[in-house]
Every structure is written in structure tokens, then in C-alpha cells.
Amino acid sequence: MTLKRFSLFLLSSLFVAICCLLASIYYFFYLPGIKAEILDQQQQEFNLLHSALSLSKNSLTTLCYDYAVWDELVEFVKNPTDEFVQSNMPDNAFEAANIDAVLLTDINNQLVWDFQHESLLNSRQSLVNLITQGDTALVKILPTSAEIALQKVSSRSGYLVLDGQLIYFSNTTILPSAAVGEIVGSLTMFRLLDSALIKDISQLSLIDFSLQPTTKTTNTSDDFFSFQQIETISPSHTWLIGNKFDDEVVLVTLNHKKVSLPRLDWLSVMLLMIAAVLIISLSLMMLSKWLISPLIQFNQNINDSSNDGLMSKMRSNHFIDEMDSISNSFNQLLQKFNAQQNYLETLTVQDALTGITNRRGLEAFAKDIVLRWHTEQKGFSTMMIDVDHFKAFNDQYGHLEGDNALVAVAKSLAEQVSTYEAIVSRYGGEEFCIIFSECDPNIIRPIAEKICRAIEQLHMPNKIGNRQWVTVSIGVLVVNGEATHATQYSFSDVLQQADEQLYLAKQAGRNTVKLQCFAQ
């Protein structure tokens, strides 16, 4: 592909890609996200309304229970008196609690006493008939015979629709204050969900809803108190609340705050198109520079290699065939060169037998450690480790087994210090050296003793004297970071003192640790 064709193809593809990207973002990400958010908010509004109505009904149930489970009310049902009503059940007390009707019935469902607020005067007879003559199995207002036989307090609550009005009801059996005993009747309270209560619920739940009388035959909405999952966005949703004994229902209408998806704004579309044109224009101005940048990088890599001997890979998979061929050839050559260089560098710092750092690598690491000691006053510790009676081991088991033993010791040393900032090296023959960045004797000594135990627990036979296994002796030198005149000392001075501690460990019977702080 020529550069001219490539340029035209790039610009055309860029423009199409931007248009497709914007359209995809709008239709596949933005709109679905907004729809899900609106549906979730409308669902939350329904849940709030459902909870608000339920809480309002629950408060009525609590009040009804407080009146019904009462010794004095039990006596009143048995012997009704005007004095009890005037003293304990005045009309203004029920009006203050927003109670619109109270019906007190005996065990035979006969009305003993009632209270009716003017808001429910027209429905009084309907309520009395419902209580005294209604089918309790269907309406489930009064207690059943089985509930009465238990001689324990029981309650029932729900919703009624009478004369186009939604009414809460709560019924509780009347029995002594202990909540057990002879049931003498039941108390039923009613609360009308009027405009004032609707306003209070709306202010409490921060939602807008209304009630309207209707009939089941003229509306197909779902029941409000069954689980409702809103699946479509609408300015409002409607549900029914009705009776189980007739077709009279009320329509609950919930008016939502967010009601529609945002429409496509052509001004925004034009601005996006202008932005796309600007991007393409900028791309056109920079195209020539982008085309020759791989060649510039290739030339820079070669020039840099003459200064520091390091070269970076060229980016591959170019759209231009010639550049792709050049970069692949260069990267293959560079890969072979780096592999060979890494191999040579590994040979210079890695012990061929054990695979751990050799003496040259140790000296390179020690150089940095000593520099930190001199310039930053950071201490360190050095362990000189010697395999006990190794010559006797070689004489008894052969040099091949001796090599295997050195490999096992090196591996164990590396495992013991793997969690510390340290380097393990083979210093020569059967001698090993470990440098730690830690300089606290209380930390270093347990590490050294743990190494001794770990080597002995390898259970490599070496029966000399009273010993059965291969062991090691360790000389430790702890270099305090605050040592005076530290710059006068080199790493060889540190190794010399660590060697002296190793000698003392061997003199002490081997398989032991000798530790000393750096002596100035």
C-alpha cells in the first residue's frame, strides 16, 4: 500500500469510526443506562408509596391493640355504662388520633358501642352490617371461632372500599391486659384515607399519588398490594385496591418525577460533528510526521547503541508493509543480541554448580551495600558459612556426591533467606556468604541458628566423630550503620572479621554460630 492511498484510507476510516463510535455510545450505552435509571427511580417511588401506606395502617393496628387488651374494656363489654365511655372513650380522643370509626362488638358479634366521625356517617350502616352480618371468612375482620378458642390476643387488619372511599381497618380481640384469658368480644377501628391523610403521606414519602373510585369491570390494572415490578417508563402508573366481597375498588395513581427518555439534541449532534471535523483536520496536519516517526525511532535506536550499548525494540505490525518488514528484521536481530548478552552476563555472576550468585556477583552487591553504609549510614550483616568436614565427605562419598551436597546446601540457604532482603552466594569451594540489609543482632542471630538447623535436617550422611549429618559453621558480623569513620573500611575488612567469627565457630566444635559487631 502506497503512502498516498494509506493517507486517504486513514482519514476516511477515522471519520467513519468517530461517527460509529458516537452513535454506538448514544444508542447502546447512554440511552439504556438512562432508561434503567428512570425505571429504577419509578420502582423506588412505588416501593415508597407501598411502604407509606403499610406504615399508616400499622399505626392503626397498634392503637387498636392498646384499647382492646384492657381490663376495663372487658368489664365495659360485660356491663356497658355511659360513665366509662365519657371517661375513657371520648370522641375528641379518637378524632385527635385520626380515627374515623370505632365498633365494639361482643362475642356474638352484636354491636355494643360505636363511634362515627362525620367523614364516615354515610357509611355507618355499611360498616355495622359488615361487622355484624358479613361473612367473616371472606372479609376476615372479626376473629374466627378457632381464634377465640385460643383465649389469646389476635389481630386482623386490611383495607376496605366503601362508597368509593379507601378505609383502613384493624380488629383486635378484647381480653384482659395480660393478653390471655376470656375473650369477650372484639374492637374494630377504621381510618379513612382522605385528602388530608393523602397529603400527609405524600409529604412524608416525597411522592405524588391520588385515589379515585372505579370498578373492576372498567379497569384492568393490577392489584396494588401484590408485588409490582415496573417494566415500562410512563408519566404515571395505576393499580387497584378493592374488596373481596364486591366489585367496588379505588384506583391508585402514582405520578412519577422522571417520565421520559431524553430526545436527541440536534445541536449537540452538530457540535459533535464539528469536533470530529476538527479532529480529522488535526490528523491531516500530523499525518506526515506520524508516517516518518518509525524511521526516526529506528535511526535513534542505532545512534543510542553507539553511546551506551543498549537498543530498544521497534514497534511491529505496521500498516505500511515496508516499515513492518524493517521493524521485524531489526527486532529479531536485537532479540538474538540481547539473549546472547544476557547469557554472557549470567555466566559472570552465577555459580555454574549451584545456580546461586558467585563471588563476582557478591562483590557487585557488596559494593552497593558498602556505599549505602558510607553515604547513608545504613548498616548490614555478613555471614560466612562453611560446610563442616567437607573434605572427609568427599573422601568417603566421592566428588559427585560432594557436588550434590553443595547444591542442596545452596538451595536450603536460598530458601531460608527468601523472605529477607539478602543475597546468597558461593564464595568458593564449600564456603558460602550471605549479606543482609538487616543490622539488628537480635534478628540476625536467630536466622543464622535456623540455617544451621535447616542444613542438619537435610540428613545428608557424614559420620565423623559423634556426628551423623552434614552440618555448617557460621561466622556473623553485624555492621552498625552509625559506625564512626566508616569510610575508612572496605568490604574486605568486613569479610576478614566475619572469617574470624567462622574460625571461632569451628574452634567451638562446628555446627554453631559465632556473632560479633563490627570492631573499629
Solvent accessible surface area in square Angstrom, and as a share of the most:
residue,aa,sasa,rsa
1,M,100,0.45
2,T,78,0.46
3,L,95,0.47
4,K,157,0.66
5,R,170,0.62
6,F,24,0.10
7,S,21,0.14
8,L,109,0.54
9,F,109,0.45
10,L,56,0.28
11,L,32,0.16
12,S,68,0.44
13,S,41,0.26
14,L,50,0.25
15,F,71,0.30
16,V,85,0.49
17,A,56,0.43
18,I,27,0.13
19,C,38,0.23
20,C,75,0.45
21,L,105,0.52
22,L,50,0.25
23,A,47,0.36
24,S,38,0.24
25,I,80,0.40
26,Y,43,0.16
27,Y,120,0.46
28,F,146,0.61
29,F,143,0.59
30,Y,98,0.37
31,L,34,0.17
32,P,63,0.39
33,G,41,0.39
34,I,41,0.21
35,K,88,0.37
36,A,60,0.46
37,E,86,0.39
38,I,7,0.03
39,L,32,0.16
40,D,81,0.42
41,Q,53,0.23
42,Q,1,0.00
43,Q,19,0.08
44,Q,88,0.39
45,E,10,0.04
46,F,7,0.03
47,N,59,0.30
48,L,89,0.44
49,L,0,0.00
50,H,56,0.25
51,S,56,0.36
52,A,9,0.07
53,L,0,0.00
54,S,29,0.19
55,L,112,0.56
56,S,17,0.11
57,K,33,0.14
58,N,73,0.37
59,S,58,0.37
60,L,0,0.00
61,T,35,0.20
62,T,82,0.48
63,L,44,0.22
64,C,0,0.00
65,Y,83,0.31
66,D,88,0.46
67,Y,40,0.15
68,A,0,0.00
69,V,17,0.10
70,W,55,0.19
71,D,70,0.36
72,E,87,0.39
73,L,0,0.00
74,V,11,0.06
75,E,106,0.48
76,F,7,0.03
77,V,15,0.09
78,K,115,0.49
79,N,103,0.53
80,P,72,0.45
81,T,53,0.31
82,D,103,0.54
83,E,121,0.54
84,F,25,0.11
85,V,28,0.16
86,Q,137,0.61
87,S,85,0.55
88,N,54,0.28
89,M,0,0.00
90,P,45,0.29
91,D,78,0.41
92,N,103,0.53
93,A,41,0.32
94,F,2,0.01
95,E,83,0.37
96,A,88,0.68
97,A,35,0.27
98,N,90,0.46
99,I,1,0.01
100,D,15,0.08
101,A,0,0.00
102,V,0,0.00
103,L,1,0.00
104,L,0,0.00
105,T,2,0.01
106,D,35,0.18
107,I,73,0.37
108,N,104,0.53
109,N,51,0.26
110,Q,108,0.48
111,L,57,0.28
112,V,41,0.23
113,W,41,0.14
114,D,35,0.18
115,F,10,0.04
116,Q,28,0.13
117,H,49,0.22
118,E,132,0.59
119,S,40,0.26
120,L,1,0.00
121,L,100,0.50
122,N,148,0.76
123,S,2,0.01
124,R,78,0.28
125,Q,104,0.46
126,S,44,0.29
127,L,0,0.00
128,V,17,0.10
129,N,55,0.28
130,L,22,0.11
131,I,1,0.00
132,T,35,0.21
133,Q,141,0.63
134,G,24,0.24
135,D,84,0.44
136,T,38,0.22
137,A,75,0.58
138,L,73,0.36
139,V,20,0.12
140,K,123,0.52
141,I,3,0.01
142,L,3,0.01
143,P,16,0.10
144,T,61,0.35
145,S,96,0.62
146,A,73,0.57
147,E,50,0.23
148,I,38,0.19
149,A,75,0.58
150,L,121,0.60
151,Q,66,0.29
152,K,120,0.51
153,V,42,0.24
154,S,26,0.17
155,S,52,0.33
156,R,28,0.10
157,S,47,0.30
158,G,13,0.13
159,Y,30,0.12
160,L,5,0.03
161,V,0,0.00
162,L,14,0.07
163,D,87,0.45
164,G,20,0.19
165,Q,59,0.26
166,L,3,0.02
167,I,0,0.00
168,Y,0,0.00
169,F,9,0.04
170,S,0,0.00
171,N,0,0.00
172,T,0,0.00
173,T,0,0.00
174,I,0,0.00
175,L,0,0.00
176,P,40,0.25
177,S,61,0.40
178,A,77,0.60
179,A,24,0.18
180,V,78,0.45
181,G,28,0.27
182,E,104,0.47
183,I,7,0.04
184,V,12,0.07
185,G,3,0.03
186,S,3,0.02
187,L,0,0.00
188,T,1,0.00
189,M,0,0.00
190,F,0,0.00
191,R,23,0.08
192,L,10,0.05
193,L,7,0.03
194,D,55,0.29
195,S,91,0.59
196,A,64,0.49
197,L,26,0.13
198,I,29,0.15
199,K,124,0.53
200,D,77,0.40
201,I,7,0.04
202,S,25,0.16
203,Q,114,0.51
204,L,138,0.69
205,S,12,0.08
206,L,130,0.64
207,I,8,0.04
208,D,81,0.42
209,F,7,0.03
210,S,51,0.33
211,L,38,0.19
212,Q,110,0.49
213,P,80,0.50
214,T,34,0.20
215,T,57,0.33
216,K,89,0.38
217,T,116,0.68
218,T,104,0.60
219,N,36,0.19
220,T,141,0.82
221,S,29,0.19
222,D,86,0.44
223,D,72,0.37
224,F,0,0.00
225,F,63,0.26
226,S,51,0.33
227,F,171,0.71
228,Q,14,0.06
229,Q,104,0.46
230,I,13,0.07
231,E,130,0.58
232,T,91,0.53
233,I,41,0.21
234,S,30,0.19
235,P,87,0.55
236,S,40,0.26
237,H,32,0.14
238,T,51,0.30
239,W,11,0.04
240,L,16,0.08
241,I,3,0.02
242,G,28,0.27
243,N,6,0.03
244,K,152,0.64
245,F,63,0.26
246,D,57,0.30
247,D,79,0.41
248,E,47,0.21
249,V,1,0.00
250,V,2,0.01
251,L,23,0.12
252,V,0,0.00
253,T,25,0.15
254,L,0,0.00
255,N,56,0.29
256,H,14,0.06
257,K,134,0.57
258,K,85,0.36
259,V,55,0.32
260,S,74,0.48
261,L,64,0.32
262,P,55,0.35
263,R,222,0.81
264,L,66,0.33
265,D,75,0.39
266,W,176,0.62
267,L,121,0.60
268,S,48,0.31
269,V,35,0.20
270,M,109,0.49
271,L,104,0.52
272,L,81,0.40
273,M,61,0.27
274,I,92,0.46
275,A,42,0.33
276,A,1,0.01
277,V,79,0.45
278,L,115,0.57
279,I,87,0.44
280,I,29,0.15
281,S,50,0.32
282,L,100,0.50
283,S,10,0.06
284,L,104,0.52
285,M,136,0.61
286,M,66,0.30
287,L,12,0.06
288,S,76,0.49
289,K,122,0.52
290,W,128,0.45
291,L,30,0.15
292,I,88,0.45
293,S,49,0.32
294,P,17,0.11
295,L,82,0.41
296,I,100,0.51
297,Q,85,0.38
298,F,50,0.21
299,N,85,0.44
300,Q,85,0.38
301,N,5,0.02
302,I,81,0.41
303,N,70,0.36
304,D,49,0.25
305,S,28,0.18
306,S,96,0.62
307,N,127,0.65
308,D,92,0.47
309,G,35,0.34
310,L,117,0.58
311,M,57,0.25
312,S,69,0.44
313,K,123,0.52
314,M,8,0.03
315,R,158,0.58
316,S,40,0.26
317,N,131,0.67
318,H,19,0.09
319,F,106,0.44
320,I,21,0.11
321,D,90,0.47
322,E,110,0.49
323,M,14,0.06
324,D,35,0.18
325,S,69,0.44
326,I,68,0.35
327,S,0,0.00
328,N,57,0.29
329,S,69,0.45
330,F,19,0.08
331,N,19,0.10
332,Q,111,0.49
333,L,123,0.61
334,L,3,0.01
335,Q,111,0.49
336,K,147,0.62
337,F,87,0.36
338,N,50,0.25
339,A,61,0.47
340,Q,117,0.52
341,Q,59,0.26
342,N,86,0.44
343,Y,134,0.51
344,L,94,0.47
345,E,93,0.42
346,T,55,0.32
347,L,95,0.47
348,T,53,0.31
349,V,62,0.36
350,Q,78,0.35
351,D,21,0.11
352,A,108,0.83
353,L,65,0.32
354,T,19,0.11
355,G,40,0.38
356,I,25,0.13
357,T,31,0.18
358,N,30,0.15
359,R,114,0.42
360,R,148,0.54
361,G,6,0.06
362,L,0,0.00
363,E,92,0.41
364,A,59,0.46
365,F,60,0.25
366,A,1,0.01
367,K,150,0.64
368,D,85,0.44
369,I,8,0.04
370,V,15,0.09
371,L,105,0.52
372,R,75,0.27
373,W,1,0.00
374,H,43,0.19
375,T,84,0.49
376,E,93,0.42
377,Q,108,0.48
378,K,94,0.40
379,G,10,0.10
380,F,1,0.00
381,S,0,0.00
382,T,0,0.00
383,M,0,0.00
384,M,0,0.00
385,I,0,0.00
386,D,13,0.07
387,V,2,0.01
388,D,2,0.01
389,H,58,0.26
390,F,18,0.08
391,K,152,0.65
392,A,37,0.29
393,F,9,0.04
394,N,22,0.11
395,D,104,0.54
396,Q,103,0.46
397,Y,77,0.29
398,G,29,0.28
399,H,134,0.60
400,L,135,0.67
401,E,82,0.37
402,G,1,0.01
403,D,55,0.28
404,N,76,0.39
405,A,4,0.03
406,L,5,0.03
407,V,56,0.32
408,A,31,0.24
409,V,0,0.00
410,A,1,0.00
411,K,131,0.56
412,S,7,0.05
413,L,0,0.00
414,A,40,0.31
415,E,98,0.44
416,Q,38,0.17
417,V,7,0.04
418,S,83,0.54
419,T,122,0.71
420,Y,93,0.36
421,E,110,0.49
422,A,28,0.22
423,I,33,0.17
424,V,15,0.08
425,S,0,0.00
426,R,43,0.16
427,Y,35,0.13
428,G,37,0.35
429,G,43,0.41
430,E,54,0.24
431,E,43,0.19
432,F,0,0.00
433,C,0,0.00
434,I,0,0.00
435,I,0,0.00
436,F,1,0.00
437,S,31,0.20
438,E,61,0.27
439,C,45,0.27
440,D,51,0.26
441,P,46,0.29
442,N,125,0.64
443,I,75,0.38
444,I,0,0.00
445,R,92,0.34
446,P,68,0.43
447,I,10,0.05
448,A,0,0.00
449,E,67,0.30
450,K,104,0.44
451,I,0,0.00
452,C,9,0.05
453,R,130,0.47
454,A,17,0.13
455,I,0,0.00
456,E,58,0.26
457,Q,122,0.54
458,L,69,0.35
459,H,104,0.46
460,M,29,0.13
461,P,62,0.39
462,N,5,0.03
463,K,140,0.59
464,I,47,0.24
465,G,83,0.80
466,N,146,0.75
467,R,63,0.23
468,Q,104,0.46
469,W,79,0.28
470,V,1,0.01
471,T,4,0.02
472,V,0,0.00
473,S,0,0.00
474,I,0,0.00
475,G,0,0.00
476,V,0,0.00
477,L,0,0.00
478,V,3,0.01
479,V,0,0.00
480,N,83,0.43
481,G,6,0.05
482,E,146,0.66
483,A,17,0.13
484,T,85,0.49
485,H,124,0.55
486,A,12,0.09
487,T,95,0.55
488,Q,128,0.57
489,Y,48,0.18
490,S,53,0.34
491,F,24,0.10
492,S,73,0.47
493,D,46,0.24
494,V,0,0.00
495,L,20,0.10
496,Q,111,0.49
497,Q,29,0.13
498,A,0,0.00
499,D,58,0.30
500,E,87,0.39
501,Q,10,0.04
502,L,8,0.04
503,Y,134,0.51
504,L,85,0.42
505,A,0,0.00
506,K,44,0.19
507,Q,122,0.54
508,A,60,0.47
509,G,37,0.36
510,R,74,0.27
511,N,38,0.20
512,T,41,0.24
513,V,16,0.09
514,K,73,0.31
515,L,32,0.16
516,Q,67,0.30
517,C,67,0.40
518,F,20,0.08
519,A,51,0.39
520,Q,116,0.51
